[in-house]
Amino acid sequence: MTKSSMTELRKIRKTVASEFPNDPALQQVHIAQRLIARQAASRGMTIPDYIRSLRKGPAARRLRVG
């Protein structure tokens, strides 16, 4: 991870910890959700479309050629 992405991760963790102070499991879920949302936005996709693209994997994408 780059230094800027580590800084962003720290910000996300701090925000989520303040929103859910006594529930570490829920914090982990929300951190993951925010990271997935950030990845989807960086690729110009919605969250469900991004997740579908991850499920398909590279082998499935190669089979659809042509």
N, CA, C and O atoms as a CHARMM CRD file, in Angstrom:
* protein
*
  264
    1    1 MET  N      0.83500  -1.17900   0.00000 PROA 1      0.00000
    2    1 MET  CA     0.00000   0.00000   0.00000 PROA 1      0.00000
    3    1 MET  C      0.87800   1.24000   0.00000 PROA 1      0.00000
    4    1 MET  O      1.95400   1.26400   0.59800 PROA 1      0.00000
    5    2 THR  N      0.40300   2.25300  -0.67400 PROA 2      0.00000
    6    2 THR  CA     1.13800   3.50600  -0.68200 PROA 2      0.00000
    7    2 THR  C      0.86100   4.27000   0.60300 PROA 2      0.00000
    8    2 THR  O     -0.05000   3.94000   1.36300 PROA 2      0.00000
    9    3 LYS  N      1.66400   5.29100   0.82400 PROA 3      0.00000
   10    3 LYS  CA     1.50300   6.07700   2.03700 PROA 3      0.00000
   11    3 LYS  C      0.14000   6.77300   2.06100 PROA 3      0.00000
   12    3 LYS  O     -0.48600   6.86900   3.11700 PROA 3      0.00000
   13    4 SER  N     -0.31900   7.25400   0.91000 PROA 4      0.00000
   14    4 SER  CA    -1.61700   7.92800   0.86300 PROA 4      0.00000
   15    4 SER  C     -2.75900   6.95800   1.13800 PROA 4      0.00000
   16    4 SER  O     -3.73200   7.32300   1.79900 PROA 4      0.00000
   17    5 SER  N     -2.65600   5.72400   0.64000 PROA 5      0.00000
   18    5 SER  CA    -3.71400   4.75200   0.89400 PROA 5      0.00000
   19    5 SER  C     -3.70900   4.31200   2.35900 PROA 5      0.00000
   20    5 SER  O     -4.76600   4.02700   2.92300 PROA 5      0.00000
   21    6 MET  N     -2.54100   4.25500   2.96800 PROA 6      0.00000
   22    6 MET  CA    -2.47900   3.93600   4.39800 PROA 6      0.00000
   23    6 MET  C     -3.11100   5.05300   5.21800 PROA 6      0.00000
   24    6 MET  O     -3.79000   4.79000   6.21000 PROA 6      0.00000
   25    7 THR  N     -2.89200   6.29100   4.80900 PROA 7      0.00000
   26    7 THR  CA    -3.49900   7.42600   5.49200 PROA 7      0.00000
   27    7 THR  C     -5.01500   7.37600   5.36700 PROA 7      0.00000
   28    7 THR  O     -5.73200   7.62200   6.33700 PROA 7      0.00000
   29    8 GLU  N     -5.49900   7.05800   4.17700 PROA 8      0.00000
   30    8 GLU  CA    -6.94300   6.93800   3.96100 PROA 8      0.00000
   31    8 GLU  C     -7.51800   5.80800   4.80700 PROA 8      0.00000
   32    8 GLU  O     -8.59800   5.95400   5.37900 PROA 8      0.00000
   33    9 LEU  N     -6.81400   4.69200   4.89100 PROA 9      0.00000
   34    9 LEU  CA    -7.27500   3.56700   5.69200 PROA 9      0.00000
   35    9 LEU  C     -7.35100   3.94900   7.16100 PROA 9      0.00000
   36    9 LEU  O     -8.29800   3.57300   7.85200 PROA 9      0.00000
   37   10 ARG  N     -6.37300   4.68600   7.63900 PROA 10     0.00000
   38   10 ARG  CA    -6.40400   5.14200   9.03300 PROA 10     0.00000
   39   10 ARG  C     -7.60700   6.04800   9.28200 PROA 10     0.00000
   40   10 ARG  O     -8.25900   5.94600  10.32100 PROA 10     0.00000
   41   11 LYS  N     -7.90000   6.93400   8.32700 PROA 11     0.00000
   42   11 LYS  CA    -9.06500   7.81700   8.46000 PROA 11     0.00000
   43   11 LYS  C    -10.35900   7.00800   8.51100 PROA 11     0.00000
   44   11 LYS  O    -11.23600   7.27400   9.33200 PROA 11     0.00000
   45   12 ILE  N    -10.46700   6.02700   7.63200 PROA 12     0.00000
   46   12 ILE  CA   -11.66400   5.18300   7.60200 PROA 12     0.00000
   47   12 ILE  C    -11.80000   4.44000   8.92400 PROA 12     0.00000
   48   12 ILE  O    -12.88700   4.39600   9.50000 PROA 12     0.00000
   49   13 ARG  N    -10.71900   3.86200   9.40400 PROA 13     0.00000
   50   13 ARG  CA   -10.76900   3.12100  10.67400 PROA 13     0.00000
   51   13 ARG  C    -11.18600   4.02000  11.83000 PROA 13     0.00000
   52   13 ARG  O    -11.98700   3.62600  12.67800 PROA 13     0.00000
   53   14 LYS  N    -10.63700   5.23000  11.85800 PROA 14     0.00000
   54   14 LYS  CA   -10.96200   6.16500  12.93700 PROA 14     0.00000
   55   14 LYS  C    -12.43400   6.55500  12.88700 PROA 14     0.00000
   56   14 LYS  O    -13.09800   6.59500  13.92300 PROA 14     0.00000
   57   15 THR  N    -12.94800   6.84300  11.70100 PROA 15     0.00000
   58   15 THR  CA   -14.34700   7.21100  11.54100 PROA 15     0.00000
   59   15 THR  C    -15.26700   6.06800  11.94800 PROA 15     0.00000
   60   15 THR  O    -16.23200   6.27000  12.68500 PROA 15     0.00000
   61   16 VAL  N    -14.96800   4.88000  11.46900 PROA 16     0.00000
   62   16 VAL  CA   -15.80100   3.71900  11.78200 PROA 16     0.00000
   63   16 VAL  C    -15.73300   3.39100  13.27400 PROA 16     0.00000
   64   16 VAL  O    -16.74500   3.01800  13.86600 PROA 16     0.00000
   65   17 ALA  N    -14.57100   3.52300  13.88200 PROA 17     0.00000
   66   17 ALA  CA   -14.43900   3.24800  15.31200 PROA 17     0.00000
   67   17 ALA  C    -15.27400   4.21800  16.13800 PROA 17     0.00000
   68   17 ALA  O    -15.81500   3.84600  17.17900 PROA 17     0.00000
   69   18 SER  N    -15.37900   5.45900  15.67500 PROA 18     0.00000
   70   18 SER  CA   -16.20600   6.42000  16.40700 PROA 18     0.00000
   71   18 SER  C    -17.69600   6.15100  16.19800 PROA 18     0.00000
   72   18 SER  O    -18.50600   6.46000  17.07100 PROA 18     0.00000
   73   19 GLU  N    -18.06500   5.58000  15.05100 PROA 19     0.00000
   74   19 GLU  CA   -19.46600   5.27200  14.78300 PROA 19     0.00000
   75   19 GLU  C    -19.91900   4.01600  15.52200 PROA 19     0.00000
   76   19 GLU  O    -21.07400   3.92500  15.93900 PROA 19     0.00000
   77   20 PHE  N    -19.01900   3.04800  15.68500 PROA 20     0.00000
   78   20 PHE  CA   -19.34000   1.76700  16.33900 PROA 20     0.00000
   79   20 PHE  C    -18.27100   1.47200  17.38300 PROA 20     0.00000
   80   20 PHE  O    -17.43300   0.59500  17.17300 PROA 20     0.00000
   81   21 PRO  N    -18.28500   2.18700  18.50300 PROA 21     0.00000
   82   21 PRO  CA   -17.16400   2.09400  19.44900 PROA 21     0.00000
   83   21 PRO  C    -17.02700   0.76200  20.18200 PROA 21     0.00000
   84   21 PRO  O    -15.91300   0.39600  20.55700 PROA 21     0.00000
   85   22 ASN  N    -18.09400   0.03700  20.39600 PROA 22     0.00000
   86   22 ASN  CA   -18.00700  -1.17800  21.21400 PROA 22     0.00000
   87   22 ASN  C    -18.22500  -2.45700  20.42700 PROA 22     0.00000
   88   22 ASN  O    -18.54600  -3.49400  21.00800 PROA 22     0.00000
   89   23 ASP  N    -18.05600  -2.39800  19.11600 PROA 23     0.00000
   90   23 ASP  CA   -18.32400  -3.58200  18.30600 PROA 23     0.00000
   91   23 ASP  C    -17.25800  -3.75300  17.22300 PROA 23     0.00000
   92   23 ASP  O    -17.44200  -3.27800  16.10200 PROA 23     0.00000
   93   24 PRO  N    -16.15200  -4.42200  17.53800 PROA 24     0.00000
   94   24 PRO  CA   -15.07200  -4.58000  16.56200 PROA 24     0.00000
   95   24 PRO  C    -15.48700  -5.34700  15.30500 PROA 24     0.00000
   96   24 PRO  O    -14.98100  -5.06800  14.21800 PROA 24     0.00000
   97   25 ALA  N    -16.39900  -6.30400  15.44200 PROA 25     0.00000
   98   25 ALA  CA   -16.83900  -7.07100  14.27100 PROA 25     0.00000
   99   25 ALA  C    -17.59500  -6.16800  13.30100 PROA 25     0.00000
  100   25 ALA  O    -17.37400  -6.23100  12.09100 PROA 25     0.00000
  101   26 LEU  N    -18.47100  -5.34300  13.82100 PROA 26     0.00000
  102   26 LEU  CA   -19.21800  -4.41900  12.97700 PROA 26     0.00000
  103   26 LEU  C    -18.28200  -3.38000  12.35200 PROA 26     0.00000
  104   26 LEU  O    -18.50100  -2.94600  11.22100 PROA 26     0.00000
  105   27 GLN  N    -17.26000  -2.99000  13.07400 PROA 27     0.00000
  106   27 GLN  CA   -16.26400  -2.07500  12.52000 PROA 27     0.00000
  107   27 GLN  C    -15.58800  -2.69800  11.30000 PROA 27     0.00000
  108   27 GLN  O    -15.40600  -2.03200  10.28100 PROA 27     0.00000
  109   28 GLN  N    -15.22000  -3.96800  11.40500 PROA 28     0.00000
  110   28 GLN  CA   -14.56600  -4.65500  10.29000 PROA 28     0.00000
  111   28 GLN  C    -15.46700  -4.70900   9.06700 PROA 28     0.00000
  112   28 GLN  O    -15.00300  -4.51600   7.94300 PROA 28     0.00000
  113   29 VAL  N    -16.74700  -4.97000   9.28000 PROA 29     0.00000
  114   29 VAL  CA   -17.70200  -5.03100   8.17800 PROA 29     0.00000
  115   29 VAL  C    -17.79300  -3.67900   7.48000 PROA 29     0.00000
  116   29 VAL  O    -17.77200  -3.60600   6.25200 PROA 29     0.00000
  117   30 HSD  N    -17.89300  -2.62300   8.25700 PROA 30     0.00000
  118   30 HSD  CA   -18.04600  -1.29800   7.66200 PROA 30     0.00000
  119   30 HSD  C    -16.75200  -0.81700   7.00000 PROA 30     0.00000
  120   30 HSD  O    -16.80400  -0.11300   5.99100 PROA 30     0.00000
  121   31 ILE  N    -15.61900  -1.17900   7.54300 PROA 31     0.00000
  122   31 ILE  CA   -14.34700  -0.83500   6.90100 PROA 31     0.00000
  123   31 ILE  C    -14.26600  -1.52100   5.54200 PROA 31     0.00000
  124   31 ILE  O    -13.90200  -0.89500   4.54700 PROA 31     0.00000
  125   32 ALA  N    -14.60400  -2.80300   5.50200 PROA 32     0.00000
  126   32 ALA  CA   -14.57700  -3.54000   4.23500 PROA 32     0.00000
  127   32 ALA  C    -15.55200  -2.93500   3.23300 PROA 32     0.00000
  128   32 ALA  O    -15.22500  -2.79900   2.05400 PROA 32     0.00000
  129   33 GLN  N    -16.73600  -2.57500   3.69100 PROA 33     0.00000
  130   33 GLN  CA   -17.73200  -1.97600   2.80500 PROA 33     0.00000
  131   33 GLN  C    -17.21800  -0.66600   2.20900 PROA 33     0.00000
  132   33 GLN  O    -17.40000  -0.41400   1.01800 PROA 33     0.00000
  133   34 ARG  N    -16.59200   0.15000   3.01400 PROA 34     0.00000
  134   34 ARG  CA   -16.06800   1.42500   2.50500 PROA 34     0.00000
  135   34 ARG  C    -14.91600   1.22000   1.53000 PROA 34     0.00000
  136   34 ARG  O    -14.79500   1.95500   0.55000 PROA 34     0.00000
  137   35 LEU  N    -14.07300   0.23100   1.78900 PROA 35     0.00000
  138   35 LEU  CA   -12.97300  -0.05100   0.86400 PROA 35     0.00000
  139   35 LEU  C    -13.50100  -0.57100  -0.47400 PROA 35     0.00000
  140   35 LEU  O    -12.99000  -0.19900  -1.53000 PROA 35     0.00000
  141   36 ILE  N    -14.51200  -1.42200  -0.43200 PROA 36     0.00000
  142   36 ILE  CA   -15.11500  -1.93500  -1.66300 PROA 36     0.00000
  143   36 ILE  C    -15.78000  -0.80200  -2.43500 PROA 36     0.00000
  144   36 ILE  O    -15.66300  -0.72600  -3.65800 PROA 36     0.00000
  145   37 ALA  N    -16.47800   0.07700  -1.72000 PROA 37     0.00000
  146   37 ALA  CA   -17.12200   1.21600  -2.37200 PROA 37     0.00000
  147   37 ALA  C    -16.09200   2.12100  -3.03600 PROA 37     0.00000
  148   37 ALA  O    -16.32300   2.64000  -4.12800 PROA 37     0.00000
  149   38 ARG  N    -14.97000   2.30400  -2.37900 PROA 38     0.00000
  150   38 ARG  CA   -13.90000   3.14700  -2.93900 PROA 38     0.00000
  151   38 ARG  C    -13.31600   2.51400  -4.20800 PROA 38     0.00000
  152   38 ARG  O    -13.06900   3.21100  -5.19300 PROA 38     0.00000
  153   39 GLN  N    -13.09400   1.19300  -4.18400 PROA 39     0.00000
  154   39 GLN  CA   -12.57700   0.49300  -5.36100 PROA 39     0.00000
  155   39 GLN  C    -13.56300   0.57500  -6.52400 PROA 39     0.00000
  156   39 GLN  O    -13.17300   0.81500  -7.66700 PROA 39     0.00000
  157   40 ALA  N    -14.83700   0.37500  -6.22000 PROA 40     0.00000
  158   40 ALA  CA   -15.86800   0.42900  -7.26300 PROA 40     0.00000
  159   40 ALA  C    -15.92400   1.81700  -7.88100 PROA 40     0.00000
  160   40 ALA  O    -16.00100   1.95000  -9.10200 PROA 40     0.00000
  161   41 ALA  N    -15.88500   2.84400  -7.05400 PROA 41     0.00000
  162   41 ALA  CA   -15.93800   4.21500  -7.55600 PROA 41     0.00000
  163   41 ALA  C    -14.71500   4.54400  -8.41000 PROA 41     0.00000
  164   41 ALA  O    -14.82400   5.26400  -9.40200 PROA 41     0.00000
  165   42 SER  N    -13.55900   4.01900  -8.02800 PROA 42     0.00000
  166   42 SER  CA   -12.35100   4.30500  -8.79900 PROA 42     0.00000
  167   42 SER  C    -12.40100   3.66800 -10.18400 PROA 42     0.00000
  168   42 SER  O    -11.71600   4.12000 -11.10200 PROA 42     0.00000
  169   43 ARG  N    -13.20500   2.62200 -10.33700 PROA 43     0.00000
  170   43 ARG  CA   -13.35900   1.96600 -11.63700 PROA 43     0.00000
  171   43 ARG  C    -14.62400   2.40900 -12.36400 PROA 43     0.00000
  172   43 ARG  O    -14.92800   1.91300 -13.44900 PROA 43     0.00000
  173   44 GLY  N    -15.36400   3.34800 -11.76300 PROA 44     0.00000
  174   44 GLY  CA   -16.57300   3.85700 -12.39000 PROA 44     0.00000
  175   44 GLY  C    -17.70900   2.85100 -12.40500 PROA 44     0.00000
  176   44 GLY  O    -18.52800   2.84200 -13.32400 PROA 44     0.00000
  177   45 MET  N    -17.75800   1.99800 -11.38100 PROA 45     0.00000
  178   45 MET  CA   -18.77400   0.95300 -11.31100 PROA 45     0.00000
  179   45 MET  C    -19.61000   1.13700 -10.05600 PROA 45     0.00000
  180   45 MET  O    -19.21100   1.81800  -9.11100 PROA 45     0.00000
  181   46 THR  N    -20.78200   0.50900 -10.07100 PROA 46     0.00000
  182   46 THR  CA   -21.55400   0.43800  -8.84300 PROA 46     0.00000
  183   46 THR  C    -20.99200  -0.70300  -8.00600 PROA 46     0.00000
  184   46 THR  O    -20.24900  -1.54300  -8.51400 PROA 46     0.00000
  185   47 ILE  N    -21.34400  -0.73300  -6.73400 PROA 47     0.00000
  186   47 ILE  CA   -20.83400  -1.78800  -5.86200 PROA 47     0.00000
  187   47 ILE  C    -21.27100  -3.17000  -6.34700 PROA 47     0.00000
  188   47 ILE  O    -20.43200  -4.06700  -6.43400 PROA 47     0.00000
  189   48 PRO  N    -22.57300  -3.38000  -6.67100 PROA 48     0.00000
  190   48 PRO  CA   -22.95100  -4.72000  -7.15900 PROA 48     0.00000
  191   48 PRO  C    -22.22500  -5.12600  -8.44500 PROA 48     0.00000
  192   48 PRO  O    -21.84300  -6.28700  -8.59500 PROA 48     0.00000
  193   49 ASP  N    -22.03100  -4.17600  -9.38000 PROA 49     0.00000
  194   49 ASP  CA   -21.32000  -4.49400 -10.61200 PROA 49     0.00000
  195   49 ASP  C    -19.85900  -4.85500 -10.32600 PROA 49     0.00000
  196   49 ASP  O    -19.30800  -5.77100 -10.93500 PROA 49     0.00000
  197   50 TYR  N    -19.24800  -4.13200  -9.40400 PROA 50     0.00000
  198   50 TYR  CA   -17.86600  -4.41100  -9.04300 PROA 50     0.00000
  199   50 TYR  C    -17.74100  -5.81200  -8.43700 PROA 50     0.00000
  200   50 TYR  O    -16.82100  -6.55500  -8.77700 PROA 50     0.00000
  201   51 ILE  N    -18.66100  -6.17000  -7.54600 PROA 51     0.00000
  202   51 ILE  CA   -18.62400  -7.49200  -6.92200 PROA 51     0.00000
  203   51 ILE  C    -18.84300  -8.58100  -7.96800 PROA 51     0.00000
  204   51 ILE  O    -18.18100  -9.61800  -7.93100 PROA 51     0.00000
  205   52 ARG  N    -19.76800  -8.35200  -8.89900 PROA 52     0.00000
  206   52 ARG  CA   -19.98700  -9.33400  -9.97200 PROA 52     0.00000
  207   52 ARG  C    -18.71700  -9.51400 -10.80100 PROA 52     0.00000
  208   52 ARG  O    -18.38400 -10.63000 -11.20000 PROA 52     0.00000
  209   53 SER  N    -18.01200  -8.41600 -11.05700 PROA 53     0.00000
  210   53 SER  CA   -16.79100  -8.52400 -11.85000 PROA 53     0.00000
  211   53 SER  C    -15.72400  -9.33000 -11.10600 PROA 53     0.00000
  212   53 SER  O    -14.91400 -10.01100 -11.73400 PROA 53     0.00000
  213   54 LEU  N    -15.72000  -9.25800  -9.78900 PROA 54     0.00000
  214   54 LEU  CA   -14.75900 -10.04500  -9.00500 PROA 54     0.00000
  215   54 LEU  C    -15.11700 -11.52000  -9.01100 PROA 54     0.00000
  216   54 LEU  O    -14.23300 -12.37600  -9.02400 PROA 54     0.00000
  217   55 ARG  N    -16.39500 -11.82000  -9.00100 PROA 55     0.00000
  218   55 ARG  CA   -16.84400 -13.21500  -8.97900 PROA 55     0.00000
  219   55 ARG  C    -16.51600 -13.93100 -10.27500 PROA 55     0.00000
  220   55 ARG  O    -16.21300 -15.12400 -10.27200 PROA 55     0.00000
  221   56 LYS  N    -16.57600 -13.21000 -11.38000 PROA 56     0.00000
  222   56 LYS  CA   -16.36100 -13.83900 -12.67400 PROA 56     0.00000
  223   56 LYS  C    -14.92100 -14.29400 -12.84100 PROA 56     0.00000
  224   56 LYS  O    -14.67800 -15.37700 -13.37500 PROA 56     0.00000
  225   57 GLY  N    -13.98600 -13.51200 -12.40900 PROA 57     0.00000
  226   57 GLY  CA   -12.58900 -13.87300 -12.50800 PROA 57     0.00000
  227   57 GLY  C    -12.06800 -13.80200 -13.93200 PROA 57     0.00000
  228   57 GLY  O    -12.85300 -13.69300 -14.87400 PROA 57     0.00000
  229   58 PRO  N    -10.75800 -13.86200 -14.10100 PROA 58     0.00000
  230   58 PRO  CA   -10.15600 -13.72200 -15.42500 PROA 58     0.00000
  231   58 PRO  C    -10.51100 -14.85900 -16.38400 PROA 58     0.00000
  232   58 PRO  O    -10.64400 -14.61700 -17.58400 PROA 58     0.00000
  233   59 ALA  N    -10.66600 -16.07900 -15.89800 PROA 59     0.00000
  234   59 ALA  CA   -10.97500 -17.21200 -16.78800 PROA 59     0.00000
  235   59 ALA  C    -12.33600 -17.02700 -17.44700 PROA 59     0.00000
  236   59 ALA  O    -12.49100 -17.30000 -18.63700 PROA 59     0.00000
  237   60 ALA  N    -13.31600 -16.56700 -16.68600 PROA 60     0.00000
  238   60 ALA  CA   -14.64900 -16.35000 -17.24500 PROA 60     0.00000
  239   60 ALA  C    -14.62800 -15.22900 -18.28200 PROA 60     0.00000
  240   60 ALA  O    -15.34600 -15.29400 -19.28000 PROA 60     0.00000
  241   61 ARG  N    -13.82400 -14.22200 -18.05600 PROA 61     0.00000
  242   61 ARG  CA   -13.72500 -13.11900 -19.02400 PROA 61     0.00000
  243   61 ARG  C    -13.09000 -13.58100 -20.33200 PROA 61     0.00000
  244   61 ARG  O    -13.47600 -13.11500 -21.40400 PROA 61     0.00000
  245   62 ARG  N    -12.12400 -14.48700 -20.25600 PROA 62     0.00000
  246   62 ARG  CA   -11.48700 -14.98700 -21.48800 PROA 62     0.00000
  247   62 ARG  C    -12.45300 -15.81700 -22.31900 PROA 62     0.00000
  248   62 ARG  O    -12.39900 -15.77600 -23.54900 PROA 62     0.00000
  249   63 LEU  N    -13.32300 -16.55900 -21.67900 PROA 63     0.00000
  250   63 LEU  CA   -14.26800 -17.41200 -22.40100 PROA 63     0.00000
  251   63 LEU  C    -15.30400 -16.62000 -23.18100 PROA 63     0.00000
  252   63 LEU  O    -15.85100 -17.12100 -24.16200 PROA 63     0.00000
  253   64 ARG  N    -15.58500 -15.38400 -22.75900 PROA 64     0.00000
  254   64 ARG  CA   -16.60400 -14.59500 -23.44200 PROA 64     0.00000
  255   64 ARG  C    -16.10000 -13.89800 -24.69100 PROA 64     0.00000
  256   64 ARG  O    -16.88200 -13.22100 -25.35800 PROA 64     0.00000
  257   65 VAL  N    -14.85000 -14.03000 -25.03300 PROA 65     0.00000
  258   65 VAL  CA   -14.29800 -13.35400 -26.20900 PROA 65     0.00000
  259   65 VAL  C    -14.92700 -13.94800 -27.45800 PROA 65     0.00000
  260   65 VAL  O    -14.97700 -15.16600 -27.62900 PROA 65     0.00000
  261   66 GLY  N    -15.41100 -13.06000 -28.33400 PROA 66     0.00000
  262   66 GLY  CA   -15.94200 -13.49100 -29.62000 PROA 66     0.00000
  263   66 GLY  C    -17.31100 -13.85100 -29.65000 PROA 66     0.00000
  264   66 GLY  O    -17.82800 -14.22500 -30.70300 PROA 66     0.00000
